[in-house]
Amino acid sequence: MVPLTILLPTLPKPQTAGMIGKPISPANFNLLYNIRVASSLDVAVVQHNIHLSQKWKPGGARENIDSLIKYSEPAIEDNVDLIVWPESATSVNILRGNPYNLNLIQSSLDDTKLISGIPYNSGFNLNRLVYNSIVMISSDSVSKLYHKIKLVPMAEYIPLSEYFPFLKKFSLGILGNCTRGEKYTLYDIKDTKFAPMVCIESTFPSLNREFVKQGAEVLVYVVNDGWYEQPPGPQQHARQAVYRAIENRRPVIRCTNTGISMIIDAGGNISHKLPLNKKGIIQATIKPQKMATFYTRHGDIFAQMNVLISLFFILGGMIRKK
C-alpha cells in the first residue's frame, strides 16, 4: 500500500529580535508556533505466523508461547516499552488454572510491558462465559482485561441467541459463543493511554472514536487473519487501520498472527510493515497524540447531513412531479 502523505501549508520562517538571519532551534520553533511535541515510546510487534491447525491443536499452547517469547527476545533485550502479541496468541486461558504459562511469560519480560490477545472464560458449566479478550502483562503484575465489544456474527456468536437460548447450541467458531464486552478499557504505559481492540473492531469508526474520547492516545489492534491464507481479505482488512489513524490523528499498532502487521503514524503513513504469511518482528518508535480532531468531536455529521440533503431533494422532486 502506498503511504498516505498529508500536505501541510509551509510556515513562514520565524524571526524575532536579535535572531534575524540566524537559524532557530527546534525547541524555539515549537514554542513560537505553539506546536505540541509528543513524547516517544519504543514498541515492538511480533508476527509469528502460526497456522491455525497448529495454533489450536490440543497441547500446542506451550509451543506457541515458546515461539512468541523467542521472537520477543530482541525487543526485550533492547528494553522497549511495549511488546504486542496477536489475537488469542496464547491459545489457552493463561489466567486460570495452572500458572506455569503466565509465570513463563512474566519471567521473560524484565521492564517491558506486554499486550496480548488471550481466550478467556469465567464460571463453570451452565454459568460459563467465554470472551475474546486482551490483557496487559508486566513482570510483576497483570492488568484488568478488555473483552471484545464488537463480535463477529456466526463465528463468535449466534445472532438473537440472547433471546433464544437454544441457538447457543450452534457454534461455528473455535471459541464458541462469546459474551460481548461492555467496558472501554485503557492501558497506561508511561503515562500514555493505549486503547486495545480485537480484529474486526478496527473496522468500526464509532468504536475507535469512543476510545479516543475516553482518552486513548494510541490505538492497538490484535488480529488473527489466519482464516484468509490468500489476498485480498488480509489486505482489505489492514487498510481499515489507516483510516482510523487519520480520523482521530492517533498512531496505530496493528499486530497479527499471519499478517499484515503494521505501525502507522498519526497522519496515516505506514512506517513499518510485515507482509502476509511471514515470520518476524517490528521495532519502532511511536509518538502518542492528545489532540481531538473534528471527527473525534462530531463523528459522522457530514454523512448524516448528506443523507438529509439527499432526502430533501428526493422529496422535492416527488412533489414537483405531482
C-alpha positions as CSV (number, residue, x, y, z in Angstrom):
1,M,0.0,0.0,0.0
2,V,1.3,3.4,-0.9
3,P,1.7,5.6,2.3
4,L,-0.7,8.5,2.6
5,T,1.1,11.8,2.7
6,I,-0.5,14.7,4.4
7,L,0.4,18.0,2.8
8,L,0.6,21.0,5.2
9,P,1.0,24.6,4.3
10,T,4.5,26.0,4.6
11,L,5.0,28.0,7.7
12,P,6.9,31.3,7.4
13,K,10.4,31.4,8.9
14,P,10.1,32.7,12.4
15,Q,12.1,35.9,13.2
16,T,12.5,37.6,16.5
17,A,14.6,40.5,17.7
18,G,18.3,39.6,17.6
19,M,17.6,36.4,15.5
20,I,17.0,37.8,12.0
21,G,19.0,35.7,9.5
22,K,20.0,33.2,12.2
23,P,18.8,29.5,12.3
24,I,16.3,28.8,15.0
25,S,16.4,25.7,17.2
26,P,13.6,23.1,17.0
27,A,12.6,23.9,20.6
28,N,12.2,27.6,19.9
29,F,10.3,26.9,16.7
30,N,7.8,24.8,18.6
31,L,7.4,27.5,21.3
32,L,6.8,30.2,18.7
33,Y,4.2,28.2,16.9
34,N,2.7,26.5,20.0
35,I,3.3,23.0,18.5
36,R,2.9,20.2,20.9
37,V,5.9,17.8,20.9
38,A,4.7,14.3,21.8
39,S,6.8,12.0,24.0
40,S,8.1,8.9,22.3
41,L,7.6,5.3,23.1
42,D,9.5,2.3,21.8
43,V,7.3,-0.6,20.8
44,A,7.6,-4.0,19.1
45,V,5.1,-6.2,17.2
46,V,5.5,-9.9,16.9
47,Q,4.1,-11.8,13.9
48,H,5.0,-15.5,14.5
49,N,2.9,-16.8,11.6
50,I,1.5,-20.0,13.2
51,H,-1.1,-21.8,11.1
52,L,-4.5,-22.2,12.7
53,S,-4.2,-26.0,12.7
54,Q,-1.0,-25.7,14.8
55,K,-2.3,-22.8,16.9
56,W,-5.4,-24.7,18.1
57,K,-4.1,-28.3,18.2
58,P,-4.5,-30.0,21.7
59,G,-1.4,-29.4,23.8
60,G,0.1,-26.9,21.4
61,A,-0.2,-23.8,23.7
62,R,3.3,-24.3,25.2
63,E,4.9,-24.4,21.8
64,N,3.0,-21.3,20.7
65,I,4.1,-19.4,23.8
66,D,7.7,-20.5,23.4
67,S,7.7,-19.2,19.8
68,L,6.2,-15.8,20.9
69,I,8.8,-15.4,23.6
70,K,11.6,-16.3,21.2
71,Y,10.6,-13.7,18.7
72,S,10.2,-11.1,21.5
73,E,13.7,-11.6,23.0
74,P,15.5,-9.0,20.8
75,A,12.9,-6.3,21.8
76,I,13.1,-7.2,25.4
77,E,16.9,-7.0,25.3
78,D,16.5,-3.5,23.8
79,N,14.3,-2.6,26.7
80,V,11.4,-1.5,24.6
81,D,8.4,0.0,26.4
82,L,5.8,-2.3,24.9
83,I,5.5,-5.6,23.0
84,V,2.3,-6.6,21.3
85,W,1.2,-10.2,20.5
86,P,-1.7,-11.0,18.2
87,E,-5.3,-12.1,18.9
88,S,-5.7,-15.2,21.1
89,A,-1.9,-15.5,20.9
90,T,-1.6,-17.9,23.8
91,S,-4.4,-20.2,22.6
92,V,-5.3,-21.0,26.2
93,N,-6.6,-19.0,29.1
94,I,-3.3,-18.3,31.0
95,L,-5.1,-16.5,33.8
96,R,-7.0,-19.6,35.2
97,G,-5.7,-22.9,36.4
98,N,-2.0,-23.9,36.1
99,P,0.0,-20.6,36.4
100,Y,3.0,-22.1,34.5
101,N,2.5,-20.3,31.2
102,L,1.8,-17.0,32.9
103,N,4.9,-17.3,35.0
104,L,6.9,-18.2,31.9
105,I,5.8,-15.1,30.1
106,Q,6.3,-12.8,33.1
107,S,9.8,-14.1,33.8
108,S,10.9,-13.2,30.3
109,L,9.7,-9.6,30.3
110,D,12.1,-7.6,32.5
111,D,10.9,-4.0,32.4
112,T,8.9,-4.4,29.2
113,K,5.1,-4.4,29.1
114,L,3.2,-6.9,27.0
115,I,-0.3,-6.5,25.4
116,S,-1.6,-9.8,24.2
117,G,-4.8,-11.3,22.9
118,I,-6.0,-14.3,25.0
119,P,-9.1,-16.5,25.1
120,Y,-10.7,-16.1,28.5
121,N,-13.5,-17.8,30.3
122,S,-15.2,-17.5,33.7
123,G,-17.7,-19.6,35.6
124,F,-18.5,-23.3,35.1
125,N,-21.0,-25.4,33.2
126,L,-24.2,-23.5,32.6
127,N,-22.7,-20.3,34.1
128,R,-19.6,-20.5,31.9
129,L,-18.9,-17.3,29.9
130,V,-16.4,-17.2,27.1
131,Y,-14.7,-14.0,26.0
132,N,-12.3,-12.9,23.2
133,S,-10.0,-10.8,25.4
134,I,-6.8,-8.7,25.7
135,V,-4.6,-8.4,28.8
136,M,-1.6,-6.3,29.7
137,I,1.2,-8.2,31.5
138,S,4.2,-6.9,33.4
139,S,6.9,-8.9,35.1
140,D,5.2,-8.5,38.4
141,S,1.5,-7.8,37.6
142,V,-1.5,-8.5,35.4
143,S,-3.8,-5.7,34.3
144,K,-7.6,-5.7,34.0
145,L,-9.0,-7.4,30.9
146,Y,-10.5,-5.9,27.9
147,H,-13.3,-8.0,26.5
148,K,-14.1,-7.6,22.8
149,I,-17.2,-5.5,22.3
150,K,-17.9,-6.0,18.6
151,L,-18.3,-9.7,18.0
152,V,-18.3,-11.5,14.6
153,P,-21.8,-13.0,13.8
154,M,-21.7,-16.8,13.4
155,A,-18.0,-17.0,14.2
156,E,-18.2,-15.6,17.7
157,Y,-21.9,-15.6,18.5
158,I,-25.2,-16.6,17.0
159,P,-27.5,-13.6,16.3
160,L,-30.6,-13.5,18.6
161,S,-29.1,-16.2,20.9
162,E,-29.6,-13.8,23.8
163,Y,-33.3,-14.0,23.2
164,F,-33.5,-17.7,22.1
165,P,-31.0,-19.6,24.3
166,F,-31.3,-22.8,22.3
167,L,-29.4,-21.1,19.5
168,K,-26.3,-21.2,21.7
169,K,-26.0,-24.9,21.0
170,F,-25.0,-24.0,17.4
171,S,-21.5,-22.6,17.1
172,L,-19.2,-22.3,14.0
173,G,-16.3,-20.6,15.8
174,I,-13.3,-22.1,17.7
175,L,-14.0,-20.0,20.8
176,G,-17.7,-21.0,20.9
177,N,-20.4,-18.5,21.7
178,C,-18.6,-15.5,23.1
179,T,-20.0,-12.9,25.6
180,R,-19.9,-9.3,24.4
181,G,-17.7,-6.9,26.4
182,E,-19.1,-3.7,27.8
183,K,-16.2,-1.6,29.1
184,Y,-13.8,0.7,27.2
185,T,-10.6,-0.5,28.9
186,L,-7.5,1.6,28.6
187,Y,-3.9,0.6,29.4
188,D,-1.5,3.1,30.9
189,I,2.2,2.8,29.9
190,K,4.5,5.6,30.9
191,D,1.5,8.0,31.4
192,T,0.3,7.2,27.9
193,K,-3.2,5.7,27.3
194,F,-3.4,2.7,24.9
195,A,-6.8,1.5,23.6
196,P,-6.8,-2.3,22.9
197,M,-9.1,-3.7,20.3
198,V,-9.6,-7.1,18.7
199,C,-9.6,-7.8,15.0
200,I,-12.8,-6.6,13.3
201,E,-13.1,-3.8,15.8
202,S,-10.6,-1.8,13.7
203,T,-13.4,-1.5,11.0
204,F,-15.8,0.3,13.3
205,P,-15.1,4.1,13.3
206,S,-17.6,4.8,16.1
207,L,-15.9,2.3,18.4
208,N,-12.5,3.8,17.8
209,R,-13.8,7.3,18.2
210,E,-15.3,6.4,21.6
211,F,-12.0,5.0,22.8
212,V,-10.3,8.3,21.8
213,K,-13.0,10.3,23.6
214,Q,-12.3,8.2,26.6
215,G,-8.6,9.4,26.5
216,A,-6.8,7.0,24.2
217,E,-3.6,8.4,22.7
218,V,-2.6,5.2,20.8
219,L,-4.8,2.6,19.1
220,V,-3.7,-1.1,19.3
221,Y,-5.3,-3.8,17.2
222,V,-4.6,-7.5,17.9
223,V,-5.7,-9.6,14.9
224,N,-5.9,-13.1,13.6
225,D,-6.5,-13.1,9.8
226,G,-5.2,-16.7,9.6
227,W,-8.6,-17.7,8.1
228,Y,-7.6,-15.9,4.9
229,E,-4.5,-17.5,3.6
230,Q,-4.5,-15.6,0.3
231,P,-5.4,-12.0,-0.8
232,P,-7.4,-9.9,-0.9
233,G,-9.0,-10.4,2.6
234,P,-6.0,-9.6,4.8
235,Q,-5.0,-6.5,2.7
236,Q,-8.5,-5.1,2.7
237,H,-8.8,-5.6,6.5
238,A,-5.3,-4.0,7.1
239,R,-6.3,-0.8,5.1
240,Q,-9.0,-0.1,7.6
241,A,-6.4,0.7,10.3
242,V,-5.1,3.6,8.1
243,Y,-8.5,5.3,8.1
244,R,-8.8,5.0,11.9
245,A,-5.4,6.7,12.3
246,I,-6.4,9.6,10.0
247,E,-9.9,10.1,11.5
248,N,-8.6,10.5,15.1
249,R,-4.9,11.5,14.4
250,R,-3.7,8.6,16.5
251,P,-0.7,6.3,15.9
252,V,-1.8,2.7,15.3
253,I,-0.1,-0.6,16.3
254,R,-1.5,-3.5,14.4
255,C,-0.3,-6.9,15.4
256,T,-1.4,-10.0,13.5
257,N,-0.8,-13.8,13.7
258,T,-0.1,-14.3,9.9
259,G,-0.1,-10.7,8.6
260,I,-0.3,-7.9,7.8
261,S,1.3,-6.3,10.9
262,M,1.9,-2.5,10.7
263,I,2.9,0.6,12.6
264,I,1.0,3.6,11.3
265,D,1.7,7.2,12.4
266,A,-1.0,9.8,13.3
267,G,-1.0,11.1,9.8
268,G,-1.9,7.6,8.3
269,N,1.5,6.9,7.0
270,I,2.7,3.2,7.3
271,S,6.2,3.4,8.7
272,H,6.7,-0.4,9.2
273,K,5.0,-3.4,7.8
274,L,5.4,-7.2,7.8
275,P,3.9,-9.0,4.8
276,L,1.4,-11.8,4.7
277,N,2.5,-15.3,5.8
278,K,5.9,-14.2,7.1
279,K,7.5,-14.5,10.5
280,G,9.1,-11.5,12.0
281,I,9.2,-8.7,14.5
282,I,8.8,-4.9,14.1
283,Q,10.6,-2.5,16.4
284,A,9.6,1.2,16.1
285,T,9.2,4.5,17.9
286,I,5.8,6.0,18.1
287,K,4.6,9.4,19.1
288,P,1.3,9.4,21.1
289,Q,-1.2,12.2,20.4
290,K,-3.7,14.0,22.5
291,M,-5.4,16.3,20.0
292,A,-9.1,16.0,19.3
293,T,-10.0,16.1,15.6
294,F,-13.2,17.4,14.2
295,Y,-14.3,13.7,13.5
296,T,-13.5,12.7,17.1
297,R,-15.7,15.6,18.4
298,H,-18.5,15.4,15.9
299,G,-18.4,11.9,14.3
300,D,-20.3,11.3,11.0
301,I,-22.1,14.7,11.0
302,F,-21.2,15.3,7.3
303,A,-22.5,11.9,6.2
304,Q,-25.7,12.5,8.2
305,M,-26.1,15.9,6.6
306,N,-25.6,14.4,3.2
307,V,-28.4,11.9,3.9
308,L,-30.8,14.7,5.0
309,I,-29.9,16.8,2.0
310,S,-30.4,13.9,-0.4
311,L,-33.8,13.1,1.2
312,F,-34.8,16.8,0.8
313,F,-34.0,16.7,-2.9
314,I,-35.7,13.4,-3.4
315,L,-38.8,14.6,-1.6
316,G,-38.7,17.9,-3.6
317,G,-38.5,16.0,-6.9
318,M,-41.5,13.8,-5.9
319,I,-43.6,16.9,-5.0
320,R,-42.7,18.7,-8.3
321,K,-43.8,15.6,-10.3
322,K,-47.3,15.9,-8.7
